Amino acid sequence: MAEGEKEKQRKQGGFKTMPFILANEVCDRFATTGFNANMITYLTQQMHMPLVEASNTLTNFGGTASLTPIIGALIADSFAGRFWTIAAGSIFYQLGMISLTLSVVIPSLHPSQCISHETCQKASGWQLFILYASLLFTAIGSGGIRPCVVPFGADQFGLNGTQPTAQKGWNFFNLYFFSMGLAVLLALTVVVYVQDNVGWGWGFGIPTIAMFFSVIAFIVGYPLYVKMKPGGSPLTRLTQVVVAAFKKKNVVPPDDWNMLYQDKELDADISVEGRLHHTNQLE
């Protein structure tokens, strides 16, 4: 790595990035938890879905949101990098929250209130389309955010692998997870109370506003972040290892392991001490 690049990285990362990352994650966790905590009530009471249909809807989109992080991680590692993957995921999630909030506020985008239990109007195809599109956007957004946030935070404290830097990193993550727990607590109390007692417009509007500030806080810190270059698709590297191992299964290893192939530049990004040490455990 060039000396100028090292000097640039020394000026980035560390505790300078902590306010931006924490502000982003507190707002993000508050928004996503408040948005999803009472969704079953919204679907049954406001969209007039039967309980089984509402449960299936949330299960389907919850499963999708659990699958998309695999794709998001591959995109981040292959070519996009963690910063841009998180930024894109946050924007997708924001769009989903905005569209669902608008569907609550605009009367034509949701069924009218029930006059009695027997005369509840079901959601139209267009209203369901808005609902499903909103949930799909949030599922896609989760795919960009969830697999990259913690590794991106670790990047800010993992420049040289020294003990002081590692200790600072652990202090950061202690504060990080404490803040996440506090944000979840506030979302499960304040936002759910607003949804049940004030209205769904504010009940979804507050998390949407929080998500907006989350995106802004994350992007503002761009000049200070350590942004690791994508290392290429892990599936490609895994395949290369399997193929190389099969081709060389009968090769006798040398007595001096220093004669084995080494790539110091590649090792620097995936090892704490800047170099992967030889091991006999996989022979």
C-alpha positions as CSV (number, residue, x, y, z in Angstrom):
1,M,0.0,0.0,0.0
2,A,1.4,3.4,-0.9
3,E,2.5,5.7,1.9
4,G,0.0,8.4,0.9
5,E,-2.8,5.9,1.1
6,K,-1.7,4.8,4.6
7,E,-1.6,8.5,5.7
8,K,-5.1,9.0,4.3
9,Q,-6.4,6.0,6.2
10,R,-4.8,7.2,9.5
11,K,-6.8,10.4,9.2
12,Q,-10.0,8.4,8.8
13,G,-11.9,5.9,10.9
14,G,-11.8,5.6,14.7
15,F,-13.9,7.6,17.1
16,K,-14.3,10.4,14.6
17,T,-16.9,8.3,12.8
18,M,-18.7,7.2,16.0
19,P,-21.3,10.0,16.1
20,F,-22.3,9.4,12.5
21,I,-22.5,5.6,12.8
22,L,-24.3,5.7,16.1
23,A,-26.8,8.3,15.0
24,N,-27.4,6.3,11.8
25,E,-27.9,3.0,13.7
26,V,-30.0,4.4,16.5
27,C,-32.4,6.1,14.1
28,D,-32.4,3.1,11.8
29,R,-33.1,0.6,14.6
30,F,-35.8,2.8,16.1
31,A,-37.4,3.2,12.7
32,T,-37.4,-0.4,11.6
33,T,-38.5,-1.8,15.0
34,G,-41.3,0.8,15.3
35,F,-42.3,0.1,11.7
36,N,-42.6,-3.6,12.1
37,A,-43.6,-4.2,15.7
38,N,-47.3,-3.6,15.3
39,M,-47.7,-4.5,11.6
40,I,-50.0,-7.4,12.3
41,T,-52.5,-5.0,13.9
42,Y,-52.3,-2.6,11.0
43,L,-53.0,-5.4,8.5
44,T,-56.0,-6.8,10.3
45,Q,-57.6,-3.6,11.6
46,Q,-56.8,-1.1,8.9
47,M,-56.3,-3.2,5.7
48,H,-59.1,-5.6,6.9
49,M,-57.1,-8.7,6.2
50,P,-58.1,-12.0,7.9
51,L,-55.7,-12.9,10.6
52,V,-54.4,-15.9,8.7
53,E,-53.8,-13.9,5.5
54,A,-52.1,-11.1,7.5
55,S,-49.8,-13.7,9.2
56,N,-48.9,-15.3,5.9
57,T,-48.1,-11.9,4.4
58,L,-45.7,-11.0,7.2
59,T,-44.2,-14.4,7.2
60,N,-43.5,-14.2,3.4
61,F,-42.0,-10.8,3.5
62,G,-40.1,-11.7,6.7
63,G,-38.6,-14.7,4.9
64,T,-37.7,-12.4,2.0
65,A,-36.0,-10.0,4.3
66,S,-34.0,-12.9,5.8
67,L,-32.8,-13.9,2.3
68,T,-31.9,-10.6,0.8
69,P,-28.9,-10.0,3.2
70,I,-27.1,-13.0,1.5
71,I,-27.5,-11.1,-1.8
72,G,-26.5,-7.8,-0.2
73,A,-23.4,-9.3,1.3
74,L,-22.3,-10.8,-2.1
75,I,-22.9,-7.4,-3.7
76,A,-20.9,-5.6,-1.1
77,D,-17.9,-8.0,-1.2
78,S,-17.9,-8.4,-5.0
79,F,-18.0,-4.8,-6.3
80,A,-20.1,-2.2,-4.4
81,G,-18.3,-2.0,-1.0
82,R,-20.0,-1.8,2.4
83,F,-20.6,2.0,2.4
84,W,-22.5,2.1,-0.9
85,T,-24.4,-1.1,-0.1
86,I,-25.6,0.3,3.3
87,A,-26.5,3.6,1.6
88,A,-28.5,2.0,-1.2
89,G,-30.2,-0.3,1.3
90,S,-31.2,2.6,3.5
91,I,-32.7,4.5,0.6
92,F,-34.7,1.4,-0.5
93,Y,-36.0,1.0,3.1
94,Q,-36.8,4.7,3.3
95,L,-38.8,4.5,0.0
96,G,-40.8,1.5,1.4
97,M,-41.6,3.4,4.6
98,I,-42.6,6.6,2.7
99,S,-45.0,4.7,0.4
100,L,-46.6,2.8,3.3
101,T,-47.0,6.0,5.3
102,L,-48.6,7.7,2.3
103,S,-51.0,4.8,1.9
104,V,-52.1,5.5,5.5
105,V,-52.5,9.2,5.0
106,I,-54.2,9.2,1.5
107,P,-57.7,7.8,1.8
108,S,-57.8,6.3,-1.6
109,L,-54.8,4.0,-0.8
110,H,-56.5,2.1,2.0
111,P,-59.9,0.7,2.7
112,S,-62.5,2.9,4.4
113,Q,-63.3,2.4,8.1
114,C,-65.6,-0.4,9.1
115,I,-69.2,0.7,9.8
116,S,-69.8,-2.6,11.5
117,H,-68.0,-5.9,11.7
118,E,-70.2,-7.3,8.9
119,T,-69.6,-4.4,6.5
120,C,-65.8,-4.1,6.4
121,Q,-64.6,-3.2,3.0
122,K,-61.7,-5.3,1.8
123,A,-58.6,-3.8,0.3
124,S,-58.6,-3.4,-3.5
125,G,-56.0,-4.8,-5.8
126,W,-54.4,-1.4,-6.1
127,Q,-54.2,-0.9,-2.4
128,L,-52.7,-4.3,-1.9
129,F,-50.2,-3.6,-4.6
130,I,-49.0,-0.5,-2.7
131,L,-48.8,-2.5,0.5
132,Y,-46.8,-5.4,-1.0
133,A,-44.5,-3.0,-2.9
134,S,-43.8,-1.1,0.3
135,L,-43.0,-4.3,2.2
136,L,-40.8,-5.5,-0.7
137,F,-38.8,-2.3,-0.7
138,T,-38.2,-2.7,3.1
139,A,-37.1,-6.3,2.5
140,I,-34.6,-5.2,-0.2
141,G,-33.4,-2.4,2.1
142,S,-32.7,-4.9,4.9
143,G,-30.6,-6.9,2.4
144,G,-28.2,-3.9,2.1
145,I,-28.2,-2.8,5.7
146,R,-28.1,-5.9,7.9
147,P,-25.0,-7.8,6.5
148,C,-22.8,-4.7,6.3
149,V,-23.4,-2.5,9.3
150,V,-21.3,-4.4,11.9
151,P,-18.4,-5.2,9.5
152,F,-18.4,-1.5,8.4
153,G,-18.1,-0.4,12.0
154,A,-15.3,-2.9,12.5
155,D,-13.5,-1.4,9.5
156,Q,-13.3,1.9,11.4
157,F,-11.2,0.4,14.2
158,G,-9.2,-2.3,12.3
159,L,-6.5,-0.4,10.5
160,N,-3.4,-1.9,12.2
161,G,-4.5,-4.6,14.6
162,T,-2.7,-3.1,17.6
163,Q,-4.1,-3.7,21.1
164,P,-5.1,0.0,21.8
165,T,-7.0,0.1,18.5
166,A,-8.7,-3.2,19.2
167,Q,-9.7,-2.0,22.7
168,K,-11.2,1.2,21.3
169,G,-13.1,-0.9,18.9
170,W,-14.6,-3.0,21.7
171,N,-15.5,0.1,23.6
172,F,-17.3,1.4,20.5
173,F,-19.3,-1.8,20.0
174,N,-20.3,-1.9,23.7
175,L,-21.8,1.6,23.2
176,Y,-23.2,0.5,19.8
177,F,-25.2,-2.4,21.2
178,F,-26.3,-0.5,24.2
179,S,-27.7,2.2,21.9
180,M,-29.4,-0.4,19.8
181,G,-31.2,-1.8,22.8
182,L,-32.3,1.7,23.9
183,A,-33.6,2.4,20.4
184,V,-35.6,-0.8,20.4
185,L,-37.1,-0.1,23.8
186,L,-38.2,3.3,22.7
187,A,-39.7,2.0,19.5
188,L,-41.7,-0.8,21.3
189,T,-43.1,1.6,23.8
190,V,-43.4,5.1,22.2
191,V,-44.2,4.2,18.6
192,V,-46.6,1.4,19.4
193,Y,-48.4,3.7,21.8
194,V,-48.8,6.3,19.1
195,Q,-50.0,3.7,16.6
196,D,-52.7,2.4,19.1
197,N,-53.8,5.7,20.6
198,V,-53.0,8.6,18.3
199,G,-53.2,7.2,14.8
200,W,-51.4,5.2,12.1
201,G,-50.4,8.3,10.2
202,W,-48.1,9.4,13.0
203,G,-47.5,5.8,14.0
204,F,-45.7,5.2,10.7
205,G,-44.7,8.8,10.1
206,I,-42.4,8.9,13.2
207,P,-40.3,5.9,12.1
208,T,-40.2,7.3,8.5
209,I,-38.8,10.6,9.8
210,A,-36.3,8.7,12.0
211,M,-35.2,6.7,9.0
212,F,-34.7,9.9,7.0
213,F,-32.3,11.3,9.7
214,S,-30.6,7.9,9.7
215,V,-29.8,8.1,6.0
216,I,-28.6,11.8,6.4
217,A,-26.4,11.0,9.4
218,F,-24.8,8.1,7.6
219,I,-24.0,10.0,4.4
220,V,-22.7,13.1,6.1
221,G,-19.9,11.1,7.7
222,Y,-18.7,9.9,4.2
223,P,-15.3,11.8,4.3
224,L,-14.3,10.3,7.6
225,Y,-15.1,6.7,7.0
226,V,-12.6,4.0,6.2
227,K,-13.9,2.4,3.1
228,M,-12.3,-1.0,2.4
229,K,-12.1,-2.0,-1.2
230,P,-14.3,-4.9,-2.3
231,G,-12.2,-8.1,-2.2
232,G,-14.2,-9.8,-5.0
233,S,-16.9,-12.4,-4.8
234,P,-16.3,-14.9,-2.0
235,L,-18.0,-17.5,-4.1
236,T,-15.3,-17.1,-6.8
237,R,-12.5,-17.4,-4.2
238,L,-14.2,-20.5,-2.6
239,T,-14.5,-22.1,-6.0
240,Q,-10.9,-21.4,-6.8
241,V,-9.8,-23.0,-3.5
242,V,-11.8,-26.1,-4.2
243,V,-10.5,-26.5,-7.8
244,A,-6.9,-25.8,-6.7
245,A,-7.2,-28.3,-3.8
246,F,-8.6,-31.0,-6.2
247,K,-5.9,-30.4,-8.8
248,K,-3.1,-30.6,-6.2
249,K,-4.4,-33.4,-4.0
250,N,-1.4,-35.6,-4.9
251,V,1.2,-32.8,-4.6
252,V,3.7,-33.4,-1.8
253,P,4.1,-30.2,0.3
254,P,7.7,-28.9,0.8
255,D,9.6,-29.3,4.1
256,D,10.1,-25.5,4.2
257,W,6.6,-23.8,4.3
258,N,8.2,-20.5,3.3
259,M,8.4,-22.0,-0.2
260,L,4.6,-22.0,-0.4
261,Y,2.8,-19.3,-2.3
262,Q,2.3,-16.1,-0.3
263,D,0.3,-13.0,-1.3
264,K,1.1,-10.3,1.3
265,E,-1.2,-7.7,-0.4
266,L,-4.2,-10.1,-0.2
267,D,-3.4,-11.2,3.3
268,A,-3.3,-7.6,4.6
269,D,-7.0,-7.1,4.2
270,I,-8.1,-10.4,5.7
271,S,-5.8,-10.9,8.7
272,V,-5.2,-9.0,11.9
273,E,-1.4,-9.0,11.7
274,G,-1.2,-8.3,8.0
275,R,-0.2,-11.9,7.1
276,L,-1.9,-15.3,7.2
277,H,0.3,-17.8,9.0
278,H,0.8,-21.3,7.7
279,T,-1.1,-24.1,9.4
280,N,-1.0,-27.9,9.1
281,Q,-4.6,-28.4,10.3
282,L,-6.1,-28.6,6.9
283,E,-3.5,-30.8,5.3
